[in-house]
Amino acid sequence: MQDDEPPLWREFIKDPTVTSAASASAVTGVPGRSSLLLFCLLVLALTMNGTDSHAMASAQFTIPDYAVFVLMLVVSVAIGVHSAVRGGGSSSTQQYLLGGRRMSPIPVAISLLGGIISAISILGNATEMYYFGTQLSVNLLGCVVGTIITQWMILPLIYPLQIVSINEYIERRFKSSKLRKLATSCQLLQSSIYMGICLYAPALTLSTVTSLPTWASVVSMGVICTFYITIGGVKAVVYTDVVQTLLMFFGVLVVVIICCIQLGGLDEVWTISDQGHRIEFFNMNPSPFERHTFWTSLAHGIYLIVAYVGLNQQTYQRFASVETLTISLRLCTFFLFGLWVLWVLFYFSGLVAYATYSTCDPLTAGSIEKPDQIIPYLVVNKLGHITGLPGLFVAAVYGGVLSSLSSTANSIACVIWEDFLKHREYFKGISDRSATNAIKMLSVVTGLLAIALGLLAGNLGSIFQMTQTVLGAISGPLIGIFISGICVPWANAKGAAVGFVVSFLSCLTLVIGKFLRGGASPPMLPLSVAGCNATDAAVLGLNTTTLDYESDVTTPYSEQDFTIEPDMQEESKSIYDISYCYNGTIGILLTVIICSIVSLCTGPMKPDEINHLVSPPAASLYRRFWKYREGRQYTERDRKDEDEDVGISMVVKST
């Protein structure tokens, strides 16, 4: 290409109508992209219809199932097109990324919920209850504490800054653009891995119900999601999240209700689960090496809310898209309520599955290949005869993945633009519309990256633990930088950088060591195949007349795995055996502690340098300490600074 002829991507940024896809629609380029989208939907339908039945599935998708599933996809695409056309192509970056900061609170609240609760929750939470018991559900109590921290400490400090990328807070607080870029790089790594896992989760569902190849599921969903977030921006993400979240809730609810009726009611489900040692809430063992205790689950819940709601880019975009801080704080309360409703439902679905297969476990019997396939298998095995129900459940799972994937992809495009590209020389002089087109291109690249990672995510183990272990090790140190900035007034850029690097390397070592030692595949609670029918037993080579639930546990782990003497158990533990629930907390604490020490050694920041970017109580105490350290009298300026801190605190309390 000649020097005087700019590359095609630059021409697209300046004027999207230069490409054939965009020229079909001067505003959004919808018709040109729709051709690719319709092609992907056609490939998906043909692949689902033409694949041979898998051994684990006793029923195939029927026409009503296809209709329900495809309808959800069509609605998602239609909302994206509608948002693009109605918004005039979202010519403003504020409009494209934050909806002009004037979006209606109700859809934003539902979108906030759907963006965090994904197909990982639908499949992963149920799997945890089925194979490991209910102790993990105590994390809901920790979520209450995490929400209080977010409402009282984080949002009142971040929201008034009126920033687009939450990482801009780091630059303002520590006076370092390099530290901001380091934080953004870490966030991009975390979000990319999360997108890959999100795409992999529904592939398990469809492979169970229809034998659809994993690659077809991942590619199709990635293309559809990329399409509507690219043309519609955050408004398309929010409004599709509403539809997908409601579908996710009602799809799982219908399955739970029908199964409970077949089993004889809620009491029967609870009784069977209790007899199978699944019911446990108050394991008060303080050992950090036990996978799930009251304390590990509580800490896990606190960390989840602080990391994925309070200090997360995609949720911050929801908080920033409403008009006032008061509305933003109310969104937090709504999120907590919705989280309890959905997660209690997902947790209970795991108990329903266990009650159904308490005497004939599909994983042990070889009917499924991965633990996370238990709920999809339940739908097709026990409820496949109900017209349209498998399609409704698959649509619910895909609704969960599309809502989370779209929110994450939109946030990735946002931080790349705001933190890496916006201030570069080439992009400084471009118009707002051209900047929006650049962000759309970033959305396309993000979608392609998600597809690639989704194809790789199937080799990492159980969905829930895989997600929390890997992401906790990455996001923990990142959240530690924010917590240091908010709660440690003397923290400086050098301390934050050293604390982050040391914490990140330490957490990475823990995760790698855990996987190498087999910690990613913990022992399951007892399972049985004593109730399997003669056909299953013949296939498996089992003698059902000699199998007994109490004595013969047909899992890779025998009963002795659960009766190890305490002394022997503790002697065999190492730092790599610390519960994955503590991964994120360890990362935060390491960053904060090291940051504090290094900052004191290299020169702490002065009170007048933090500019009300620190929690008001911490800032007030620090000013008094600094005055005492310098041996000077309390001045009028000190009084005014403290009055401003108190004023901020009073606003939060009144709200």
C-alpha positions as CSV (number, residue, x, y, z in Angstrom):
1,M,0.0,0.0,0.0
2,Q,1.3,3.4,-0.9
3,D,2.3,5.9,1.8
4,D,-0.5,8.3,0.8
5,E,-3.1,5.6,1.0
6,P,-4.0,4.9,4.7
7,P,-4.7,1.3,5.7
8,L,-8.3,0.1,5.5
9,W,-8.6,0.0,9.3
10,R,-7.7,3.6,9.6
11,E,-10.3,4.5,6.9
12,F,-12.9,2.6,8.8
13,I,-12.1,4.5,12.0
14,K,-12.5,7.8,10.2
15,D,-15.5,6.8,8.1
16,P,-17.1,3.4,8.5
17,T,-18.9,3.7,5.1
18,V,-15.7,2.9,3.2
19,T,-16.2,-0.8,3.7
20,S,-18.8,-2.8,1.8
21,A,-20.4,-4.0,5.1
22,A,-20.7,-0.5,6.3
23,S,-21.9,0.9,3.0
24,A,-25.0,-1.3,3.2
25,S,-26.0,0.9,6.1
26,A,-24.6,4.4,6.5
27,V,-25.1,4.3,10.2
28,T,-24.3,0.9,11.5
29,G,-23.4,-1.5,8.7
30,V,-26.1,-3.9,10.0
31,P,-27.1,-5.6,6.7
32,G,-23.5,-6.5,5.8
33,R,-22.7,-8.0,9.1
34,S,-26.1,-9.6,9.3
35,S,-25.2,-11.8,6.4
36,L,-22.3,-13.2,8.3
37,L,-24.5,-13.6,11.4
38,L,-27.2,-15.5,9.5
39,F,-24.6,-17.7,8.0
40,C,-23.4,-18.6,11.5
41,L,-26.9,-19.3,12.7
42,L,-27.4,-21.6,9.7
43,V,-24.2,-23.5,10.4
44,L,-25.2,-23.9,14.1
45,A,-28.6,-25.3,13.1
46,L,-27.2,-27.7,10.5
47,T,-24.5,-28.9,12.8
48,M,-27.0,-29.5,15.6
49,N,-29.3,-31.4,13.3
50,G,-26.7,-33.4,11.5
51,T,-24.7,-34.7,14.4
52,D,-25.0,-38.3,15.6
53,S,-26.5,-39.0,19.0
54,H,-24.0,-39.2,21.8
55,A,-24.2,-42.1,24.2
56,M,-25.0,-40.0,27.1
57,A,-28.1,-38.4,25.5
58,S,-31.3,-40.3,25.4
59,A,-33.2,-37.6,23.5
60,Q,-32.4,-35.2,20.7
61,F,-33.6,-31.7,20.2
62,T,-37.1,-31.5,18.7
63,I,-38.5,-28.8,16.5
64,P,-40.0,-26.9,19.5
65,D,-36.6,-27.1,21.2
66,Y,-34.9,-25.5,18.2
67,A,-37.6,-22.9,18.1
68,V,-37.1,-21.8,21.7
69,F,-33.3,-21.8,21.4
70,V,-33.1,-19.9,18.1
71,L,-35.8,-17.4,19.3
72,M,-33.5,-16.4,22.2
73,L,-30.6,-15.8,19.7
74,V,-32.8,-13.8,17.3
75,V,-34.1,-11.6,20.1
76,S,-30.6,-10.9,21.3
77,V,-29.5,-9.9,17.8
78,A,-32.7,-7.8,17.2
79,I,-32.0,-5.8,20.4
80,G,-28.5,-5.0,19.2
81,V,-29.8,-3.9,15.8
82,H,-32.5,-1.8,17.4
83,S,-30.1,-0.2,19.9
84,A,-27.8,0.7,17.0
85,V,-30.5,2.2,14.8
86,R,-32.3,4.0,17.6
87,G,-29.0,5.4,18.9
88,G,-28.0,6.7,15.5
89,G,-24.9,4.4,15.5
90,S,-23.8,5.7,19.0
91,S,-21.6,8.4,17.5
92,S,-20.4,9.5,21.0
93,T,-18.0,7.4,23.0
94,Q,-19.9,8.3,26.2
95,Q,-23.1,7.1,24.6
96,Y,-21.5,3.9,23.3
97,L,-19.7,3.0,26.5
98,L,-21.9,4.5,29.2
99,G,-25.3,5.1,27.5
100,G,-24.8,8.8,28.0
101,R,-24.9,8.3,31.8
102,R,-28.7,8.5,31.7
103,M,-29.9,5.0,31.4
104,S,-33.0,3.7,33.2
105,P,-32.2,2.1,36.5
106,I,-34.4,-1.0,36.2
107,P,-32.7,-2.5,33.0
108,V,-29.3,-1.5,34.3
109,A,-30.0,-3.3,37.6
110,I,-31.0,-6.5,35.8
111,S,-28.0,-6.1,33.5
112,L,-25.7,-5.7,36.5
113,L,-27.0,-9.1,37.7
114,G,-26.8,-10.8,34.4
115,G,-23.3,-9.6,33.6
116,I,-21.9,-11.3,36.7
117,I,-24.1,-14.4,37.0
118,S,-23.3,-16.5,33.9
119,A,-23.5,-20.0,32.7
120,I,-20.6,-20.7,35.0
121,S,-23.0,-20.2,37.9
122,I,-25.8,-22.3,36.4
123,L,-23.6,-25.3,35.8
124,G,-20.8,-24.7,38.3
125,N,-22.9,-23.9,41.4
126,A,-25.1,-27.0,40.9
127,T,-22.0,-29.2,40.4
128,E,-20.5,-28.0,43.7
129,M,-23.7,-28.9,45.6
130,Y,-23.9,-32.4,43.9
131,Y,-20.4,-33.5,44.4
132,F,-19.1,-31.5,47.4
133,G,-22.1,-30.4,49.5
134,T,-23.8,-27.2,50.5
135,Q,-21.0,-25.6,52.6
136,L,-20.0,-23.3,49.7
137,S,-23.4,-21.7,49.9
138,V,-22.3,-19.8,53.0
139,N,-20.5,-17.5,50.6
140,L,-23.9,-15.7,50.2
141,L,-23.4,-14.4,53.8
142,G,-20.0,-13.1,52.7
143,C,-21.7,-11.4,49.7
144,V,-23.7,-9.3,52.2
145,V,-20.5,-8.0,53.9
146,G,-18.9,-7.4,50.5
147,T,-21.9,-5.3,49.4
148,I,-21.7,-3.2,52.5
149,I,-18.0,-2.5,51.8
150,T,-18.9,-1.6,48.2
151,Q,-21.6,0.8,49.2
152,W,-19.8,2.5,52.1
153,M,-16.2,2.6,50.9
154,I,-15.8,2.1,47.2
155,L,-18.7,3.6,45.2
156,P,-18.8,7.0,47.1
157,L,-15.2,7.4,46.3
158,I,-15.1,6.2,42.6
159,Y,-18.5,7.4,41.3
160,P,-18.0,11.2,41.8
161,L,-14.8,11.1,39.7
162,Q,-16.9,10.7,36.6
163,I,-14.3,8.5,34.9
164,V,-14.9,6.0,32.1
165,S,-12.2,3.4,32.9
166,I,-12.0,2.5,36.6
167,N,-8.3,2.1,36.2
168,E,-8.0,5.9,35.8
169,Y,-8.5,6.0,39.6
170,I,-5.1,4.3,40.0
171,E,-3.4,7.0,37.9
172,R,-5.0,9.8,39.8
173,R,-4.4,8.3,43.2
174,F,-0.8,7.2,42.6
175,K,0.2,9.9,40.1
176,S,1.5,7.2,37.7
177,S,0.3,6.4,34.2
178,K,2.6,3.4,34.1
179,L,0.9,1.8,37.1
180,R,-2.4,2.4,35.4
181,K,-1.3,0.5,32.3
182,L,0.1,-2.3,34.5
183,A,-3.3,-2.7,36.2
184,T,-5.1,-2.6,32.8
185,S,-2.9,-5.3,31.4
186,C,-3.7,-7.5,34.4
187,Q,-7.4,-6.8,34.0
188,L,-7.3,-7.7,30.3
189,L,-5.6,-11.0,31.1
190,Q,-8.2,-11.8,33.7
191,S,-11.2,-10.8,31.5
192,S,-9.8,-12.7,28.5
193,I,-9.5,-16.0,30.5
194,Y,-13.0,-15.4,31.9
195,M,-14.5,-15.0,28.4
196,G,-12.9,-18.3,27.3
197,I,-14.4,-20.1,30.3
198,C,-17.8,-18.4,29.7
199,L,-17.9,-19.7,26.1
200,Y,-16.8,-23.2,27.2
201,A,-19.6,-23.6,29.8
202,P,-22.6,-23.7,27.3
203,A,-20.6,-26.0,25.0
204,L,-20.9,-28.6,27.7
205,T,-24.7,-28.2,27.8
206,L,-25.2,-28.5,24.0
207,S,-22.8,-31.4,23.8
208,T,-24.9,-33.2,26.4
209,V,-28.3,-32.4,24.8
210,T,-27.5,-32.5,21.1
211,S,-24.0,-33.7,20.7
212,L,-23.1,-30.4,19.1
213,P,-19.3,-30.2,18.7
214,T,-17.6,-27.8,21.1
215,W,-16.0,-25.8,18.3
216,A,-19.4,-25.1,16.6
217,S,-21.0,-23.9,19.9
218,V,-18.0,-21.6,20.8
219,V,-17.7,-20.1,17.3
220,S,-21.4,-19.5,16.9
221,M,-21.9,-17.9,20.2
222,G,-18.8,-15.8,19.9
223,V,-19.9,-14.4,16.5
224,I,-23.4,-13.6,17.7
225,C,-22.3,-11.9,20.9
226,T,-19.6,-9.9,19.0
227,F,-22.2,-8.8,16.5
228,Y,-24.6,-7.1,18.8
229,I,-22.1,-5.6,21.2
230,T,-20.2,-4.1,18.3
231,I,-23.2,-2.4,16.6
232,G,-25.2,-1.5,19.7
233,G,-22.7,-0.6,22.5
234,V,-23.5,-0.7,26.1
235,K,-27.3,-0.1,25.5
236,A,-27.4,-3.3,23.4
237,V,-25.6,-5.1,26.2
238,V,-27.9,-3.9,28.9
239,Y,-31.2,-4.6,27.1
240,T,-30.1,-8.0,25.9
241,D,-28.9,-8.8,29.5
242,V,-32.5,-8.1,30.7
243,V,-34.0,-10.7,28.4
244,Q,-31.2,-13.2,29.0
245,T,-31.2,-12.9,32.8
246,L,-35.0,-13.4,33.0
247,L,-34.7,-16.4,30.7
248,M,-31.8,-17.8,32.8
249,F,-33.9,-17.6,35.9
250,F,-37.2,-19.0,34.6
251,G,-35.4,-21.8,32.6
252,V,-33.7,-23.2,35.7
253,L,-36.8,-22.6,37.8
254,V,-39.0,-24.7,35.5
255,V,-36.5,-27.6,35.6
256,V,-36.3,-27.5,39.5
257,I,-40.1,-27.3,39.9
258,I,-40.8,-30.3,37.6
259,C,-38.0,-32.4,39.2
260,C,-39.2,-31.6,42.7
261,I,-42.7,-32.7,41.8
262,Q,-41.4,-36.0,40.3
263,L,-39.3,-36.6,43.5
264,G,-42.2,-35.9,45.9
265,G,-41.6,-32.4,47.0
266,L,-38.9,-30.2,48.6
267,D,-38.8,-32.2,51.8
268,E,-37.9,-35.4,49.9
269,V,-35.1,-33.6,48.1
270,W,-33.7,-32.3,51.3
271,T,-34.0,-35.6,53.1
272,I,-32.2,-37.5,50.3
273,S,-29.5,-34.9,50.2
274,D,-29.0,-35.1,54.0
275,Q,-28.8,-38.8,53.9
276,G,-26.1,-38.5,51.2
277,H,-24.1,-36.2,53.5
278,R,-24.6,-33.2,51.2
279,I,-26.1,-30.8,53.8
280,E,-23.5,-28.9,55.7
281,F,-23.4,-25.2,56.7
282,F,-21.4,-24.8,59.9
283,N,-18.1,-26.6,59.4
284,M,-16.2,-24.3,61.8
285,N,-12.8,-25.9,61.2
286,P,-10.3,-22.9,61.1
287,S,-7.8,-24.9,58.9
288,P,-7.1,-23.0,55.7
289,F,-6.3,-26.3,54.0
290,E,-9.9,-27.6,54.0
291,R,-11.6,-26.8,50.8
292,H,-14.9,-25.5,52.1
293,T,-15.6,-24.4,55.6
294,F,-17.7,-21.7,57.1
295,W,-14.7,-19.4,57.1
296,T,-13.3,-20.1,53.7
297,S,-16.8,-19.7,52.1
298,L,-17.4,-16.5,54.0
299,A,-14.1,-15.0,52.8
300,H,-14.8,-16.2,49.3
301,G,-18.2,-14.3,49.3
302,I,-16.6,-11.1,50.5
303,Y,-13.9,-11.3,47.9
304,L,-16.4,-12.0,45.1
305,I,-18.4,-8.9,45.7
306,V,-15.5,-6.5,46.2
307,A,-13.6,-7.9,43.2
308,Y,-16.4,-8.5,40.7
309,V,-18.9,-5.8,41.7
310,G,-17.1,-3.0,43.6
311,L,-13.9,-2.8,41.6
312,N,-14.7,-4.3,38.3
313,Q,-14.8,-2.5,35.0
314,Q,-18.0,-4.0,33.6
315,T,-20.0,-3.4,36.7
316,Y,-18.5,0.1,37.1
317,Q,-19.9,0.9,33.6
318,R,-23.3,0.0,34.9
319,F,-23.0,2.1,38.0
320,A,-21.7,5.0,35.9
321,S,-24.5,4.7,33.4
322,V,-27.1,6.1,35.8
323,E,-27.6,9.7,36.8
324,T,-26.8,9.9,40.5
325,L,-24.7,8.2,43.2
326,T,-28.0,7.4,45.1
327,I,-29.3,5.3,42.2
328,S,-25.9,3.6,41.9
329,L,-25.9,2.6,45.6
330,R,-29.5,1.2,45.2
331,L,-28.3,-0.9,42.3
332,C,-25.9,-2.6,44.7
333,T,-28.8,-3.5,47.0
334,F,-30.8,-4.8,44.1
335,F,-27.8,-6.8,42.9
336,L,-27.5,-8.5,46.3
337,F,-31.1,-9.5,46.4
338,G,-31.0,-10.8,42.8
339,L,-27.8,-12.7,43.6
340,W,-29.4,-14.5,46.5
341,V,-32.5,-15.4,44.5
342,L,-30.5,-16.8,41.5
343,W,-27.7,-18.5,43.4
344,V,-30.1,-20.2,45.9
345,L,-32.0,-21.5,42.9
346,F,-28.8,-22.7,41.2
347,Y,-27.5,-24.3,44.4
348,F,-30.8,-26.1,45.0
349,S,-30.8,-27.4,41.5
350,G,-27.6,-29.3,42.4
351,L,-29.4,-30.9,45.4
352,V,-32.3,-31.8,43.1
353,A,-29.9,-33.5,40.7
354,Y,-28.4,-35.4,43.6
355,A,-31.8,-36.6,44.9
356,T,-32.5,-37.8,41.4
357,Y,-29.3,-39.8,40.9
358,S,-28.5,-40.6,44.6
359,T,-28.3,-44.3,43.8
360,C,-27.1,-44.2,40.2
361,D,-24.5,-41.4,39.6
362,P,-24.1,-40.6,35.9
363,L,-20.4,-39.7,36.2
364,T,-19.5,-42.9,38.0
365,A,-21.7,-44.9,35.6
366,G,-19.9,-43.4,32.6
367,S,-23.0,-41.6,31.3
368,I,-21.3,-38.2,31.4
369,E,-17.7,-37.4,31.0
370,K,-17.4,-34.2,33.1
371,P,-19.0,-33.3,36.5
372,D,-20.3,-30.1,35.1
373,Q,-22.6,-32.0,32.7
374,I,-24.8,-33.2,35.5
375,I,-27.6,-30.6,35.1
376,P,-27.8,-30.8,31.3
377,Y,-27.9,-34.6,31.6
378,L,-30.7,-34.4,34.1
379,V,-32.7,-32.2,31.7
380,V,-32.3,-34.6,28.7
381,N,-32.5,-37.8,30.7
382,K,-35.4,-37.2,33.0
383,L,-37.3,-34.3,31.3
384,G,-36.4,-34.8,27.6
385,H,-40.0,-36.1,27.0
386,I,-41.5,-32.7,27.8
387,T,-41.8,-30.8,24.6
388,G,-39.6,-27.7,24.4
389,L,-38.1,-28.0,27.9
390,P,-34.6,-29.0,26.7
391,G,-34.6,-26.1,24.4
392,L,-35.7,-23.8,27.2
393,F,-32.9,-25.0,29.4
394,V,-30.2,-24.6,26.7
395,A,-31.6,-21.1,25.9
396,A,-31.3,-20.3,29.7
397,V,-27.6,-21.4,29.7
398,Y,-26.8,-19.6,26.6
399,G,-28.6,-16.5,27.9
400,G,-26.3,-16.7,30.9
401,V,-23.2,-16.9,28.8
402,L,-24.2,-14.1,26.3
403,S,-25.0,-11.7,29.1
404,S,-21.6,-12.2,30.8
405,L,-19.6,-12.4,27.6
406,S,-21.2,-9.2,26.2
407,S,-20.5,-7.2,29.3
408,T,-16.9,-8.4,29.6
409,A,-16.2,-7.8,25.9
410,N,-17.6,-4.3,26.1
411,S,-15.5,-3.5,29.1
412,I,-12.4,-4.8,27.5
413,A,-12.9,-2.6,24.5
414,C,-13.5,0.3,26.9
415,V,-10.3,-0.1,28.9
416,I,-8.1,-0.7,25.8
417,W,-9.4,2.6,24.3
418,E,-9.3,4.7,27.5
419,D,-6.0,3.3,29.0
420,F,-3.9,2.6,25.9
421,L,-5.1,4.3,22.7
422,K,-7.0,7.4,23.6
423,H,-4.0,9.5,24.5
424,R,-1.7,8.4,21.7
425,E,-0.7,10.9,19.1
426,Y,-2.7,9.4,16.2
427,F,-6.0,9.2,18.1
428,K,-5.8,12.6,19.8
429,G,-7.2,14.6,16.9
430,I,-9.9,12.2,15.7
431,S,-13.6,13.0,16.1
432,D,-15.9,11.4,18.6
433,R,-17.6,9.3,15.9
434,S,-14.2,8.1,14.7
435,A,-13.2,7.2,18.3
436,T,-16.5,5.2,18.6
437,N,-15.7,3.3,15.4
438,A,-12.2,2.5,16.8
439,I,-13.9,1.0,19.9
440,K,-16.2,-1.0,17.7
441,M,-13.2,-2.5,16.0
442,L,-11.8,-3.4,19.4
443,S,-15.0,-5.1,20.2
444,V,-14.6,-7.3,17.1
445,V,-11.0,-8.2,18.1
446,T,-12.2,-9.0,21.6
447,G,-14.9,-11.3,20.3
448,L,-12.3,-13.2,18.2
449,L,-10.1,-13.5,21.2
450,A,-12.9,-14.9,23.2
451,I,-13.6,-17.6,20.6
452,A,-10.0,-18.6,20.5
453,L,-9.8,-18.9,24.3
454,G,-13.1,-20.7,24.5
455,L,-11.7,-23.5,22.3
456,L,-8.8,-23.9,24.8
457,A,-10.8,-23.8,28.0
458,G,-12.1,-27.4,28.0
459,N,-8.8,-28.8,29.3
460,L,-8.7,-27.1,32.7
461,G,-11.1,-29.1,35.0
462,S,-14.3,-28.3,36.9
463,I,-15.8,-25.0,35.9
464,F,-16.4,-23.4,39.2
465,Q,-13.1,-24.1,40.9
466,M,-11.2,-23.6,37.7
467,T,-12.7,-20.1,37.4
468,Q,-12.2,-19.1,41.0
469,T,-8.7,-20.5,41.3
470,V,-7.3,-18.9,38.1
471,L,-9.1,-15.6,38.2
472,G,-8.6,-15.2,42.0
473,A,-4.8,-15.5,41.5
474,I,-4.9,-12.8,38.8
475,S,-7.5,-10.4,40.1
476,G,-6.4,-10.6,43.8
477,P,-3.2,-8.6,43.3
478,L,-5.1,-6.1,41.1
479,I,-7.8,-5.5,43.7
480,G,-5.0,-5.1,46.2
481,I,-3.8,-2.0,44.3
482,F,-7.2,-0.4,44.6
483,I,-7.6,-1.3,48.3
484,S,-4.1,0.1,49.0
485,G,-5.1,3.4,47.3
486,I,-8.4,3.6,49.2
487,C,-7.4,2.4,52.7
488,V,-3.6,3.2,52.9
489,P,-3.1,7.0,52.6
490,W,0.7,6.8,52.6
491,A,0.8,4.3,49.7
492,N,2.8,5.5,46.7
493,A,3.3,4.3,43.2
494,K,6.6,2.4,43.9
495,G,5.0,0.5,46.8
496,A,1.9,-0.3,44.8
497,A,4.0,-1.6,41.9
498,V,6.3,-3.7,44.0
499,G,3.4,-5.1,46.0
500,F,1.5,-6.0,42.9
501,V,4.4,-7.8,41.2
502,V,5.4,-9.8,44.4
503,S,1.7,-10.7,45.0
504,F,1.1,-11.7,41.4
505,L,4.1,-13.9,41.2
506,S,3.3,-15.5,44.6
507,C,-0.3,-16.2,43.6
508,L,0.8,-17.6,40.2
509,T,3.2,-19.9,42.0
510,L,0.3,-21.1,44.3
511,V,-2.0,-21.9,41.3
512,I,0.7,-23.7,39.3
513,G,1.7,-25.7,42.3
514,K,-1.9,-26.6,43.0
515,F,-2.5,-27.9,39.5
516,L,0.8,-29.8,39.4
517,R,-0.1,-31.5,42.7
518,G,-3.6,-32.4,41.6
519,G,-5.3,-29.9,43.8
520,A,-7.6,-28.9,41.0
521,S,-9.4,-32.3,41.3
522,P,-10.4,-32.6,45.0
523,P,-12.0,-35.7,46.5
524,M,-15.8,-35.9,46.0
525,L,-18.4,-36.9,48.6
526,P,-19.6,-40.6,48.4
527,L,-21.4,-41.6,45.2
528,S,-23.3,-44.8,44.3
529,V,-24.4,-46.9,41.3
530,A,-26.3,-49.4,43.4
531,G,-29.6,-48.3,41.9
532,C,-28.5,-48.5,38.3
533,N,-30.6,-50.8,36.1
534,A,-29.4,-54.1,34.7
535,T,-28.6,-52.6,31.3
536,D,-26.3,-50.0,32.8
537,A,-24.6,-52.5,35.0
538,A,-24.0,-54.9,32.1
539,V,-22.4,-52.1,30.1
540,L,-20.2,-51.1,33.0
541,G,-19.4,-54.6,34.1
542,L,-20.9,-53.9,37.6
543,N,-22.7,-56.4,39.8
544,T,-25.7,-54.5,41.3
545,T,-26.5,-57.3,43.7
546,T,-23.3,-56.6,45.6
547,L,-23.2,-52.9,45.4
548,D,-24.3,-51.1,48.6
549,Y,-24.4,-47.3,49.1
550,E,-23.0,-47.4,52.6
551,S,-20.1,-49.7,51.9
552,D,-19.2,-49.7,48.2
553,V,-18.5,-46.2,47.0
554,T,-17.8,-46.3,43.3
555,T,-15.9,-43.1,42.8
556,P,-12.2,-42.6,42.1
557,Y,-12.0,-41.9,45.9
558,S,-12.8,-44.6,48.5
559,E,-14.5,-43.9,51.8
560,Q,-11.1,-43.8,53.6
561,D,-10.5,-40.5,51.8
562,F,-13.0,-39.0,54.2
563,T,-11.7,-40.6,57.4
564,I,-8.1,-39.7,57.4
565,E,-6.7,-39.0,60.9
566,P,-6.4,-35.3,61.6
567,D,-2.7,-35.4,62.4
568,M,-1.9,-37.4,59.2
569,Q,-4.0,-35.0,57.2
570,E,-2.2,-31.9,58.5
571,E,1.2,-33.4,58.0
572,S,0.5,-34.1,54.3
573,K,-0.5,-30.5,53.6
574,S,1.6,-27.7,52.1
575,I,1.1,-24.1,51.0
576,Y,-0.2,-25.4,47.7
577,D,-3.1,-27.1,49.4
578,I,-4.6,-23.9,50.8
579,S,-8.3,-23.6,49.8
580,Y,-8.9,-21.9,46.5
581,C,-11.4,-19.7,48.3
582,Y,-8.5,-17.8,49.8
583,N,-6.6,-17.2,46.6
584,G,-8.1,-13.8,45.9
585,T,-7.8,-12.7,49.6
586,I,-4.2,-13.8,49.7
587,G,-3.4,-11.7,46.7
588,I,-5.1,-8.6,48.2
589,L,-3.4,-8.9,51.6
590,L,0.1,-9.5,50.0
591,T,-0.3,-6.4,47.8
592,V,-1.6,-4.2,50.7
593,I,1.1,-5.3,53.2
594,I,4.0,-5.1,50.8
595,C,2.8,-1.8,49.3
596,S,2.5,-0.3,52.8
597,I,6.0,-1.3,53.8
598,V,7.7,-0.2,50.6
599,S,5.9,3.1,50.6
600,L,7.1,3.9,54.1
601,C,10.6,3.0,53.1
602,T,10.6,5.0,49.8
603,G,8.8,8.1,51.1
604,P,5.1,8.1,51.9
605,M,2.7,10.4,50.1
606,K,1.7,13.6,51.9
607,P,-1.9,14.3,53.0
608,D,-2.2,17.1,50.5
609,E,-1.2,14.8,47.7
610,I,-4.1,12.3,48.0
611,N,-6.8,14.9,47.2
612,H,-9.7,13.1,48.7
613,L,-9.0,9.9,46.7
614,V,-8.7,8.0,50.0
615,S,-11.4,6.7,52.3
616,P,-12.5,9.6,54.5
617,P,-11.9,7.9,57.9
618,A,-8.4,6.8,56.7
619,A,-7.6,10.2,55.3
620,S,-8.7,12.0,58.6
621,L,-6.6,9.7,60.7
622,Y,-3.6,10.1,58.4
623,R,-3.8,13.9,58.5
624,R,-3.8,13.9,62.3
625,F,-0.8,11.5,62.4
626,W,1.1,13.6,59.8
627,K,0.5,16.7,61.9
628,Y,1.8,14.9,65.0
629,R,4.8,13.7,63.0
630,E,5.7,17.2,61.9
631,G,5.1,18.6,65.4
632,R,2.9,21.4,64.1
633,Q,-0.3,22.9,65.4
634,Y,-3.8,22.0,64.0
635,T,-4.5,24.5,61.3
636,E,-7.6,25.9,59.7
637,R,-6.8,24.0,56.5
638,D,-6.7,20.7,58.5
639,R,-10.1,21.5,59.8
640,K,-11.5,22.2,56.4
641,D,-10.0,19.0,55.0
642,E,-11.6,17.0,57.8
643,D,-14.9,18.7,57.3
644,E,-14.9,17.7,53.7
645,D,-14.1,14.1,54.7
646,V,-16.9,14.1,57.2
647,G,-19.2,15.6,54.6
648,I,-18.5,12.7,52.2
649,S,-19.2,10.2,55.0
650,M,-22.5,11.9,55.9
651,V,-23.6,11.8,52.2
652,V,-23.0,8.1,52.2
653,K,-24.9,7.5,55.4
654,S,-27.9,9.6,54.3
655,T,-28.0,7.8,51.0
